[in-house]
Amino acid sequence: MITSKANPRIKEIRILKDPKFIKKSDSFYMEGLRIIGEALQKNSEIETVISCPEILKNGFGSQLVNLAKDKGIEILEVSKAVFESFSHKENPQGLAAIGKQHFSQLEELEISHGLIIALNEVADPGNLGTIIRTADAVSCEGILLLGDTTNPYELNAIRGSMGAIFSQKIVKTDFQSMLTWKNEHGLYLTGTSDKAAADYAYIDYPDPIILLMGSERQGLNNDEMKACDLIVRIPMMQSSDSLNLAVATGVILYEIFNNHRKNISRNNL
């Protein structure tokens, strides 16, 4: 058991919580029973599980440690003081892990049907995590991170995804590469703007389709909007002139999802 906060392994764990280091590393830090449980169940590549027996009294937590052992994953036991020195929670559950970041390629995505999200230069990891969680809920076929989008394996993004990050195909690319791929496969691209003429709720969305969302601060620029086959808007009825990015993405994702479901039902009649 590691009892020293100055232990080299503990220093490595602390570094993995730094967003700047995460960009350069292929590993990441995660914490909590639900997140680690999802990672183990989805066979995400986990290098080390960090357990604090003094804190970890939950039966499910003990099952996760045993499952990790059965998978041949290294178990690192630490004292309460050491665990609390790197935990991001006020009342930690006593279980953390180090995993390997995994990204897919554009060529790996299923494009015969369904929905793909493209996110352009999203800055807030909480927004990104929430969008990943919503993407999982509507069975997205992939998430494209364009340009300087925040890392989905940053701590707040993982927490926001509630473990959905381990079931989604996430691709890092740029706008032009995405556009080339989209044109090669004849995919329909829908973007959003508060100046668009089309109301998002009155559209029959093609299947498959890519939903393109811009950054929190700037949205989509003119060139990006010109590349879209359709631009839609979410109506703002009173004093607010915009929605939070994760909320806006969720609203349109579910509209497209429900539109596709209705079309499938009609075709099956």
C-alpha positions in Angstrom: 0.0 0.0 0.0 1.2 3.5 -0.9 1.1 5.8 2.1 3.3 8.7 0.9 1.8 11.6 -1.1 5.3 12.1 -2.6 5.4 8.6 -4.2 6.3 8.9 -7.9 3.2 7.0 -8.9 1.0 9.4 -7.0 2.7 12.3 -8.7 1.9 10.8 -12.1 -1.8 10.5 -11.1 -2.0 14.1 -10.1 -0.4 15.2 -13.4 -3.1 13.4 -15.3 -5.7 15.7 -13.9 -4.1 18.7 -15.6 -6.0 19.6 -18.9 -2.7 20.8 -20.5 -1.0 17.4 -19.8 -4.0 15.4 -21.0 -3.6 16.9 -24.5 0.0 15.5 -24.7 -0.7 12.2 -23.0 -2.5 9.0 -24.2 -3.7 8.2 -20.7 -6.4 9.8 -18.6 -7.7 9.8 -15.0 -11.2 8.8 -14.0 -12.9 8.4 -10.6 -16.1 7.0 -9.1 -18.0 3.7 -9.1 -20.3 4.4 -12.0 -17.7 5.8 -14.4 -15.2 2.9 -13.7 -18.1 0.4 -13.8 -19.0 1.6 -17.3 -15.4 1.5 -18.4 -15.0 -2.1 -17.3 -18.3 -3.2 -18.8 -17.5 -1.6 -22.2 -14.0 -3.1 -22.1 -12.3 0.3 -22.2 -8.5 -0.1 -21.9 -7.7 0.4 -18.3 -4.1 0.4 -17.1 -4.5 0.7 -13.3 -7.3 0.7 -10.8 -6.5 2.7 -7.7 -8.3 1.4 -4.6 -8.5 2.8 -1.0 -9.7 0.0 1.2 -10.2 2.4 4.1 -12.8 4.4 2.1 -14.1 1.7 -0.3 -16.9 0.1 1.8 -19.4 -0.2 -1.1 -20.1 -3.8 -2.2 -20.3 -2.8 -5.8 -16.9 -1.1 -5.5 -15.4 -4.3 -4.2 -16.9 -6.2 -7.1 -15.3 -3.8 -9.6 -11.9 -4.3 -8.0 -12.4 -8.1 -8.3 -13.5 -7.7 -11.9 -10.4 -5.6 -12.7 -8.2 -8.3 -11.1 -9.9 -11.0 -13.3 -9.1 -8.9 -16.3 -5.5 -8.7 -15.3 -5.5 -5.0 -14.5 -3.0 -3.7 -12.0 -4.6 -2.8 -8.6 -2.8 0.0 -6.8 -3.8 0.3 -3.1 -3.3 3.6 -1.4 -4.0 5.1 2.1 -7.0 7.4 2.8 -4.7 10.5 3.0 -3.0 9.6 -0.3 -6.4 9.0 -2.1 -7.8 12.3 -0.8 -4.7 14.1 -2.1 -5.6 13.5 -5.7 -9.4 12.9 -5.6 -11.6 15.6 -7.2 -14.5 14.7 -4.9 -15.2 16.1 -1.5 -16.4 12.8 -0.2 -14.5 10.3 -2.5 -15.8 6.7 -3.0 -12.3 5.2 -2.8 -12.0 4.0 -6.4 -10.2 5.6 -9.3 -8.4 4.4 -12.4 -6.0 5.3 -15.2 -7.2 4.5 -18.7 -6.0 4.8 -22.3 -7.5 7.4 -24.5 -9.1 5.9 -27.6 -10.1 7.6 -30.8 -11.7 6.1 -33.9 -11.1 7.0 -37.6 -13.6 8.5 -40.0 -13.5 5.3 -42.0 -14.7 3.2 -39.0 -18.0 5.0 -38.8 -21.3 3.4 -39.8 -22.8 5.6 -42.5 -25.7 3.6 -43.9 -28.2 5.2 -41.5 -28.6 7.2 -38.3 -27.0 10.3 -36.9 -23.5 11.7 -36.6 -22.6 14.8 -34.6 -19.8 17.2 -35.7 -18.6 19.6 -33.0 -16.5 22.6 -34.1 -14.0 24.0 -31.5 -16.1 23.3 -28.4 -14.3 24.8 -25.5 -16.1 23.7 -22.4 -15.4 20.1 -21.3 -18.7 20.0 -19.3 -20.6 20.8 -22.5 -18.7 18.2 -24.4 -19.4 15.5 -21.8 -23.1 16.3 -21.7 -23.3 16.2 -25.5 -21.6 12.8 -25.5 -24.2 11.5 -23.0 -27.0 12.8 -25.1 -25.4 11.3 -28.2 -25.4 7.9 -26.5 -29.1 8.3 -25.6 -30.1 8.8 -29.2 -27.8 6.1 -30.5 -25.4 8.3 -32.5 -23.1 6.5 -34.9 -20.2 8.8 -34.1 -19.0 12.1 -32.7 -16.6 14.2 -34.8 -14.4 16.7 -32.9 -13.3 19.4 -35.3 -10.3 21.7 -34.8 -9.3 22.8 -31.4 -12.1 21.1 -29.5 -11.5 20.3 -25.8 -10.3 16.7 -25.0 -13.2 14.4 -24.2 -11.0 12.6 -21.7 -10.6 15.7 -19.6 -12.0 15.1 -16.1 -15.1 17.3 -16.4 -15.9 15.9 -19.8 -15.8 12.3 -18.5 -17.9 13.3 -15.5 -20.4 15.0 -17.8 -20.7 12.0 -20.1 -21.6 9.7 -17.1 -19.6 6.9 -18.8 -21.2 7.3 -22.2 -17.7 8.1 -23.6 -16.9 4.4 -23.4 -19.7 3.5 -25.8 -19.3 6.2 -28.5 -17.0 6.3 -31.5 -15.1 9.6 -31.2 -13.1 11.0 -34.1 -10.6 13.9 -34.0 -10.4 15.6 -37.3 -10.7 19.0 -39.0 -13.5 20.7 -40.8 -12.1 20.3 -44.3 -11.4 16.5 -43.8 -14.9 16.1 -42.5 -16.4 17.9 -45.5 -14.4 15.8 -47.9 -15.5 12.6 -46.2 -19.1 13.9 -46.1 -19.1 14.6 -49.9 -17.4 11.2 -50.7 -20.3 9.4 -49.0 -23.1 11.7 -50.1 -24.1 12.6 -46.5 -26.5 15.4 -45.6 -25.1 18.2 -43.4 -27.3 20.3 -41.2 -26.0 23.3 -39.2 -27.6 25.8 -36.8 -27.8 29.6 -36.7 -30.1 32.0 -34.9 -30.4 33.8 -38.3 -31.7 30.7 -40.2 -35.1 30.9 -41.9 -36.0 27.3 -41.2 -37.4 26.3 -37.8 -35.8 23.1 -36.6 -39.1 21.6 -35.6 -40.6 21.7 -39.1 -38.0 19.8 -41.1 -38.0 16.2 -42.4 -34.4 15.3 -41.7 -32.6 12.9 -44.1 -31.2 9.6 -42.8 -28.2 9.4 -42.5 -27.4 12.9 -41.5 -24.5 14.9 -39.8 -25.5 17.6 -37.3 -22.9 20.4 -37.2 -22.7 22.5 -34.1 -20.3 25.5 -33.6 -18.4 26.7 -30.6 -20.0 28.3 -27.5 -18.7 31.7 -28.4 -18.9 32.0 -32.2 -21.2 29.3 -33.4 -20.7 28.5 -37.1 -18.8 31.0 -39.4 -20.0 31.9 -42.9 -17.8 29.3 -44.7 -19.1 26.5 -42.4 -22.7 27.6 -43.0 -22.2 27.7 -46.7 -21.0 24.1 -46.6 -24.2 22.9 -45.0 -27.1 21.5 -47.0 -29.5 23.1 -44.5 -29.3 25.6 -41.6 -32.0 25.5 -38.9 -32.7 27.7 -35.9 -34.3 27.1 -32.5 -36.8 29.9 -31.9 -36.2 32.2 -28.9 -39.6 33.5 -27.7 -38.7 36.0 -24.9 -35.6 37.9 -23.8 -33.0 35.0 -24.2 -31.3 35.1 -27.6 -29.5 31.7 -27.3 -29.3 28.4 -25.5 -26.3 26.7 -23.8 -24.5 24.6 -26.5 -25.2 21.3 -24.8 -28.9 22.1 -24.4 -29.2 23.3 -28.0 -27.5 20.2 -29.3 -29.8 18.0 -27.2 -32.9 19.8 -28.5 -32.0 19.2 -32.1 -30.6 15.7 -31.6 -33.9 14.6 -30.2 -35.9 16.3 -32.9 -33.8 14.4 -35.6 -34.0 11.2 -33.6 -37.8 11.4 -33.3 -38.2 12.4 -36.9 -36.2 9.3 -38.0 -38.3 7.1 -35.7 -41.6 8.4 -37.2 -40.3 7.8 -40.7 -39.3 4.2 -39.8 -42.8 3.7 -38.4 -44.4 5.0 -41.6 -42.2 2.8 -43.8 -43.2 -0.3 -41.8 -46.9 0.3 -42.2 
